[in-house]
């Protein structure tokens, strides 16, 4: 599954490199990365990321590291992206009382973490 996922971002990184060579602003490069590369990498990341082995995670992180060198911005790691997506998903489940998993997730007293 990760081979198929990694194919498209590598193709999109080529376009990112070309735009950088043409003198595109770094902020625009960052927006293009988020729309064209990160979007592919994070599609349903909540469901499949925990099942990846170390080698597959390193391959995904290498795409992010390459994009980081192209855009000259500090980009979040793949694990960091996964963590933030999981928190967003949990928050949506908590807000929706009709969701089947609504009773399974409850916030701790601090309000920052979930049980």
PyMOL commands that set and color helices and strands:
alter all, ss='L'
color gray80, all
select helices_A, chain A and resi 2-21+26-41+45-51+54-71+78-95
alter helices_A, ss='H'
color red, helices_A
deselect
rebuild
show_as cartoon
